[in-house]
Amino acid sequence: MSLSNGHVLVLNLDYQPINICGTRRAVKLLFKGKAEIIENRGDFIRSAAFSMPRPSVIKLATFIKMPAPTLKLSRKAILARDNHRCQYCGGNSVKMTVDHIVPRKFGGRFTWENLVCACSRCNAKKGDRTPADSEMKLLRPPRRPGYIPHISYSLYRQSLQEQDWLKYLPKQLTS
């Protein structure tokens, strides 16, 4: 396996997740003594001069002061919040769009509570109408995510798939 394969969760000295980096960057931090391996993948990185477990989770050796994170509202974050599922039909297609529940022409704002993930078919069916006018129901009401990670929200959602990372990631407050 090459060093370019895989991602590594980076924890601050207090075990707070602060980044996701590539294996190559993690190995550089380990060699410089700036981090230590907390979890490994079970296989090894080998060369003529050394052998080490492939890192999955590393912890920095010094505390990095991080500014208070802010959760930016973006298309990518809306799709991640809704798990790339249409909030009208529940479908999971390749072409997902972001739909304004209350259309902008009726004063709908660009907010967490007014934007949902929708498939192209449902978005076209709803058009420039409210869900009630188009006789469509939302599967669940949209909310602002409760947990604001230091890493981007979409990366945070993806990282929930890594089993050995789960004990280091705070539980998401929204379902």
C-alpha positions as CSV (number, residue, x, y, z in Angstrom):
1,M,0.0,0.0,0.0
2,S,1.2,3.5,-0.8
3,L,1.3,6.4,1.6
4,S,-1.3,8.2,-0.4
5,N,-4.0,5.8,0.5
6,G,-6.4,6.5,3.4
7,H,-7.3,9.3,5.8
8,V,-6.2,9.9,9.3
9,L,-8.2,11.6,12.1
10,V,-6.0,14.2,13.9
11,L,-6.8,14.9,17.6
12,N,-5.6,17.8,19.6
13,L,-3.8,17.1,22.9
14,D,-7.2,17.2,24.7
15,Y,-8.5,14.5,22.2
16,Q,-10.8,16.9,20.4
17,P,-10.9,16.1,16.6
18,I,-9.4,19.0,14.7
19,N,-8.6,17.7,11.2
20,I,-8.6,14.8,8.8
21,C,-5.4,14.5,6.8
22,G,-3.8,12.0,4.5
23,T,-1.6,9.1,5.6
24,R,1.5,10.8,4.2
25,R,1.0,14.0,6.3
26,A,0.3,11.8,9.4
27,V,3.6,9.9,8.9
28,K,5.5,13.2,8.6
29,L,4.0,14.4,11.9
30,L,4.9,11.1,13.6
31,F,8.5,11.2,12.3
32,K,9.0,14.8,13.5
33,G,7.7,13.8,17.0
34,K,4.7,16.1,16.7
35,A,2.1,13.4,17.1
36,E,1.6,9.8,18.4
37,I,-0.5,7.0,17.0
38,I,-3.7,6.3,19.0
39,E,-5.3,3.9,16.6
40,N,-3.9,2.0,13.7
41,R,-5.4,0.2,10.7
42,G,-3.8,-3.2,11.4
43,D,-1.4,-3.2,8.5
44,F,2.1,-1.7,8.3
45,I,4.0,0.9,6.3
46,R,7.3,-0.5,5.4
47,S,10.5,0.7,3.8
48,A,14.1,-0.5,3.8
49,A,14.9,1.6,6.9
50,F,11.7,1.4,9.0
51,S,8.4,-0.3,9.7
52,M,5.4,1.3,11.5
53,P,1.7,0.6,11.9
54,R,-0.5,2.5,9.4
55,P,-2.1,5.2,11.5
56,S,-5.9,5.7,11.7
57,V,-6.1,8.2,14.5
58,I,-3.2,10.4,15.8
59,K,-2.9,12.8,18.7
60,L,-0.8,15.9,18.5
61,A,2.0,16.2,21.1
62,T,1.3,19.9,21.8
63,F,-2.0,21.7,22.3
64,I,-3.1,23.8,19.3
65,K,-5.4,26.6,20.3
66,M,-8.3,26.6,17.9
67,P,-10.7,29.5,17.3
68,A,-14.3,28.8,18.1
69,P,-15.7,26.9,15.1
70,T,-18.5,28.3,13.0
71,L,-20.8,26.2,10.9
72,K,-21.0,27.7,7.5
73,L,-24.2,27.3,5.5
74,S,-23.3,25.9,2.1
75,R,-24.8,23.6,-0.5
76,K,-22.3,20.9,0.6
77,A,-23.3,21.3,4.3
78,I,-27.0,21.0,3.4
79,L,-26.4,17.8,1.4
80,A,-24.3,16.4,4.3
81,R,-26.9,17.3,6.9
82,D,-29.6,15.5,4.9
83,N,-27.3,12.6,4.2
84,H,-27.7,13.1,0.4
85,R,-31.3,12.0,0.6
86,C,-34.3,13.8,-1.0
87,Q,-36.4,15.2,1.8
88,Y,-39.6,14.8,-0.2
89,C,-39.3,11.2,-1.6
90,G,-36.4,9.8,0.4
91,G,-34.5,8.9,-2.8
92,N,-30.7,8.9,-3.1
93,S,-29.8,9.9,-6.6
94,V,-26.6,11.2,-8.0
95,K,-28.0,14.6,-9.0
96,M,-29.2,16.2,-5.7
97,T,-30.2,19.9,-5.5
98,V,-30.9,22.3,-2.7
99,D,-34.5,23.4,-2.5
100,H,-35.9,26.4,-0.7
101,I,-39.0,25.2,1.2
102,V,-40.5,28.7,1.1
103,P,-39.4,30.0,-2.4
104,R,-37.3,33.1,-2.5
105,K,-40.0,34.9,-4.5
106,F,-42.2,34.6,-1.4
107,G,-39.5,35.8,1.0
108,G,-37.8,32.5,1.7
109,R,-34.4,33.0,3.2
110,F,-31.1,31.2,2.7
111,T,-31.2,29.6,6.2
112,W,-30.7,26.1,7.7
113,E,-34.5,25.9,8.4
114,N,-35.5,26.8,4.8
115,L,-33.2,24.7,2.8
116,V,-33.4,20.9,2.1
117,C,-31.8,18.3,-0.1
118,A,-34.1,17.4,-3.0
119,C,-33.7,15.1,-6.1
120,S,-34.1,16.8,-9.4
121,R,-37.5,15.2,-10.0
122,C,-39.0,16.4,-6.7
123,N,-37.5,19.9,-7.1
124,A,-39.0,20.2,-10.6
125,K,-42.4,18.9,-9.3
126,K,-42.4,21.4,-6.4
127,G,-41.2,24.2,-8.6
128,D,-41.7,27.7,-7.3
129,R,-44.4,26.7,-4.8
130,T,-44.5,25.8,-1.1
131,P,-44.8,22.1,-0.2
132,A,-48.4,22.6,0.8
133,D,-49.3,24.3,-2.6
134,S,-47.5,21.4,-4.5
135,E,-49.1,18.8,-2.2
136,M,-45.7,17.5,-1.1
137,K,-44.6,16.7,2.5
138,L,-41.2,16.9,4.0
139,L,-39.9,13.7,5.6
140,R,-38.5,15.7,8.5
141,P,-38.3,19.3,9.3
142,P,-34.9,20.9,8.6
143,R,-32.8,22.1,11.5
144,R,-29.5,23.7,12.1
145,P,-27.0,21.0,13.1
146,G,-26.4,21.1,16.8
147,Y,-22.7,20.0,16.8
148,I,-20.2,22.3,15.2
149,P,-17.0,20.4,14.5
150,H,-13.6,22.0,13.8
151,I,-13.5,19.9,10.7
152,S,-15.9,20.8,7.9
153,Y,-19.4,19.5,8.4
154,S,-19.4,17.3,5.3
155,L,-16.1,15.7,6.3
156,Y,-17.5,15.2,9.8
157,R,-20.5,13.4,8.3
158,Q,-18.3,11.2,6.2
159,S,-16.0,10.4,9.2
160,L,-19.0,8.8,11.0
161,Q,-18.5,5.9,8.6
162,E,-15.0,5.1,10.1
163,Q,-15.6,2.6,13.0
164,D,-12.3,3.3,14.8
165,W,-12.9,7.0,14.7
166,L,-16.4,7.0,16.4
167,K,-15.2,7.0,20.0
168,Y,-13.3,10.3,19.3
169,L,-16.1,12.1,17.5
170,P,-18.9,13.7,19.5
171,K,-22.3,12.3,18.7
172,Q,-24.2,14.4,16.3
173,L,-27.1,16.2,17.9
174,T,-29.3,16.1,14.9
175,S,-30.5,12.9,13.3
